[in-house]
Amino acid sequence: MTIIITWIFRILGYLTIMRACVL
């Protein structure tokens, strides 16, 4: 379960970084 949570945070963080770069 912990691994899944960490992966979710990684994906969310990656998306937020991409959004920041685009904006």
C-alpha distance matrix in Angstrom:
0.0 3.8 5.5 5.3 6.5 8.9 10.1 10.9 12.8 14.5 15.7 16.9 18.6 20.2 21.5 22.9 24.6 26.1 27.4 28.9 30.6 31.9 33.2
3.8 0.0 3.8 5.4 5.1 6.2 8.7 9.9 10.8 12.4 14.4 15.5 16.5 18.3 20.1 21.2 22.6 24.4 25.8 27.0 28.7 30.4 31.6
5.5 3.8 0.0 3.8 5.5 5.1 6.2 8.7 10.0 10.5 12.4 14.3 15.3 16.4 18.4 20.0 21.0 22.5 24.4 25.7 27.0 28.6 30.2
5.3 5.4 3.8 0.0 3.8 5.5 5.1 6.2 8.8 9.8 10.6 12.3 14.2 15.2 16.6 18.4 20.0 21.1 22.6 24.4 25.8 27.0 28.5
6.5 5.1 5.5 3.8 0.0 3.8 5.4 5.1 6.3 8.6 10.0 10.6 12.3 14.2 15.4 16.5 18.4 20.0 21.1 22.6 24.4 25.8 26.9
8.9 6.2 5.1 5.5 3.8 0.0 3.8 5.4 5.2 6.2 8.7 9.9 10.4 12.2 14.3 15.3 16.4 18.3 19.9 21.0 22.5 24.3 25.6
10.1 8.7 6.2 5.1 5.4 3.8 0.0 3.8 5.4 4.9 6.2 8.6 9.7 10.4 12.3 14.2 15.2 16.4 18.3 19.9 21.0 22.5 24.2
10.9 9.9 8.7 6.2 5.1 5.4 3.8 0.0 3.8 5.4 5.2 6.1 8.5 9.8 10.6 12.3 14.2 15.4 16.5 18.3 20.0 21.1 22.4
12.8 10.8 10.0 8.8 6.3 5.2 5.4 3.8 0.0 3.8 5.5 5.1 5.9 8.4 9.8 10.4 12.1 14.1 15.2 16.3 18.3 19.8 20.8
14.5 12.4 10.5 9.8 8.6 6.2 4.9 5.4 3.8 0.0 3.8 5.5 5.1 6.0 8.6 9.9 10.5 12.3 14.2 15.3 16.5 18.3 19.9
15.7 14.4 12.4 10.6 10.0 8.7 6.2 5.2 5.5 3.8 0.0 3.8 5.4 5.0 6.1 8.6 9.9 10.5 12.3 14.2 15.3 16.4 18.2
16.9 15.5 14.3 12.3 10.6 9.9 8.6 6.1 5.1 5.5 3.8 0.0 3.8 5.4 5.2 6.2 8.6 9.9 10.5 12.3 14.3 15.3 16.3
18.6 16.5 15.3 14.2 12.3 10.4 9.7 8.5 5.9 5.1 5.4 3.8 0.0 3.8 5.5 5.1 6.2 8.7 9.9 10.5 12.4 14.3 15.3
20.2 18.3 16.4 15.2 14.2 12.2 10.4 9.8 8.4 6.0 5.0 5.4 3.8 0.0 3.8 5.5 5.2 6.2 8.7 9.9 10.6 12.3 14.2
21.5 20.1 18.4 16.6 15.4 14.3 12.3 10.6 9.8 8.6 6.1 5.2 5.5 3.8 0.0 3.8 5.4 5.1 6.1 8.6 9.9 10.5 12.1
22.9 21.2 20.0 18.4 16.5 15.3 14.2 12.3 10.4 9.9 8.6 6.2 5.1 5.5 3.8 0.0 3.8 5.4 5.1 6.2 8.7 9.8 10.4
24.6 22.6 21.0 20.0 18.4 16.4 15.2 14.2 12.1 10.5 9.9 8.6 6.2 5.2 5.4 3.8 0.0 3.8 5.4 5.0 6.2 8.6 9.9
26.1 24.4 22.5 21.1 20.0 18.3 16.4 15.4 14.1 12.3 10.5 9.9 8.7 6.2 5.1 5.4 3.8 0.0 3.8 5.4 5.1 6.1 8.5
27.4 25.8 24.4 22.6 21.1 19.9 18.3 16.5 15.2 14.2 12.3 10.5 9.9 8.7 6.1 5.1 5.4 3.8 0.0 3.8 5.4 5.1 6.0
28.9 27.0 25.7 24.4 22.6 21.0 19.9 18.3 16.3 15.3 14.2 12.3 10.5 9.9 8.6 6.2 5.0 5.4 3.8 0.0 3.8 5.5 5.2
30.6 28.7 27.0 25.8 24.4 22.5 21.0 20.0 18.3 16.5 15.3 14.3 12.4 10.6 9.9 8.7 6.2 5.1 5.4 3.8 0.0 3.8 5.5
31.9 30.4 28.6 27.0 25.8 24.3 22.5 21.1 19.8 18.3 16.4 15.3 14.3 12.3 10.5 9.8 8.6 6.1 5.1 5.5 3.8 0.0 3.8
33.2 31.6 30.2 28.5 26.9 25.6 24.2 22.4 20.8 19.9 18.2 16.3 15.3 14.2 12.1 10.4 9.9 8.5 6.0 5.2 5.5 3.8 0.0
